[in-house]
Amino acid sequence: MKLYDNQHAPNPRRARIFMAEKGISYDNIQVDIVAAENLSVDFLGVNPRGVLPTLVLDDGTILDESTAICRYFEEIKPEPVLMGTDPISKAKIESRQRHIEFDGLLRAQEVFRNSYRGFAKRGLGGNVGEVAAIPELAERGKLLLVQFYRDLNNYLARFEYAAGELFSIADITALCTIDFGSTAARLPIPDGLKDLKRWHSLVKARPSAKA
Ligand SMILES: N[C@@H](CCC(=O)N[C@@H](CS)C(=O)NCC(=O)O)C(=O)O
């Protein structure tokens, strides 16, 4: 199978880390988003939405959306469990993962997209045509991202991991959010958020974090 990927982007990294945790191998095809390779005729022939990650299975099935890709691998290779074992743990992990995605990852992406010069006419990702960046959204995103860091820190003062006491897909999404927030959005974990820093060191030390 083939994973259309970009080494710097947070959503493809979510899929890569998940696959590394499961021990799944694949062919990696790098697509340069800044150079708009994801909007080329060739790539749009694979995924008309022009987004990464995109997974192509050996039978030709095409899947996008990082969570859907992870769901597929959780179903075909349940161990190690990353998306819960029973109705309650599955629902709780999904809930936490959605909080992290909407309150954190989308904010970090909003900061980057609306402040990076190369995306002045690509204010939204994917095959949506020319959309102007809005600098005010970057400023608003920064405030919301710091709020997200604080909320996650408060959660992690009570729990070992981002969705309770076990490592899960929620930790993968949170790690990709924070690393992208620190680099692309230039907002590292603020001083004083010691539980968030403790958790970050813990998950960053997993071999999968290098994927
Ligand atoms: N909800 C999607 C988001 C996919 C997405 O936005 N991917 C970004 C990279 S992180 C992308 O492909 N951007 C294309 C662009 O910026 O034109 C997912 O979870 O996979």
The ligand as a MOL file (V3000), in Angstrom:
LIG
                    3D

  0  0  0     0  0            999 V3000
M  V30 BEGIN CTAB
M  V30 COUNTS 20 19 0 0 0
M  V30 BEGIN ATOM
M  V30 1 N -9.2130 16.4630 8.2720 0
M  V30 2 C -8.1410 16.0580 7.4000 0
M  V30 3 C -7.2470 17.2620 7.1440 0
M  V30 4 C -6.2650 17.0140 6.0280 0
M  V30 5 C -5.4180 18.2400 5.7770 0
M  V30 6 O -5.8620 19.3820 5.9310 0
M  V30 7 N -4.1840 17.9910 5.3740 0
M  V30 8 C -3.2880 19.0640 5.0550 0
M  V30 9 C -1.8860 18.7620 5.5470 0
M  V30 10 S -1.8530 18.7600 7.3200 0
M  V30 11 C -3.2430 19.2390 3.5510 0
M  V30 12 O -3.2630 18.2660 2.8320 0
M  V30 13 N -3.1740 20.4790 3.0610 0
M  V30 14 C -3.1650 20.7440 1.6690 0
M  V30 15 C -2.9530 22.2100 1.3640 0
M  V30 16 O -2.5630 22.9330 2.2680 0
M  V30 17 O -3.1780 22.5850 0.2260 0
M  V30 18 C -7.3640 14.8900 8.0250 0
M  V30 19 O -7.5280 14.6650 9.2350 0
M  V30 20 O -6.6620 14.1760 7.3300 0
M  V30 END ATOM
M  V30 BEGIN BOND
M  V30 1 1 1 2
M  V30 2 1 2 3
M  V30 3 1 2 18
M  V30 4 1 3 4
M  V30 5 1 4 5
M  V30 6 2 5 6
M  V30 7 1 5 7
M  V30 8 1 7 8
M  V30 9 1 8 9
M  V30 10 1 8 11
M  V30 11 1 9 10
M  V30 12 2 11 12
M  V30 13 1 11 13
M  V30 14 1 13 14
M  V30 15 1 14 15
M  V30 16 2 15 16
M  V30 17 1 15 17
M  V30 18 2 18 19
M  V30 19 1 18 20
M  V30 END BOND
M  V30 END CTAB
M  END
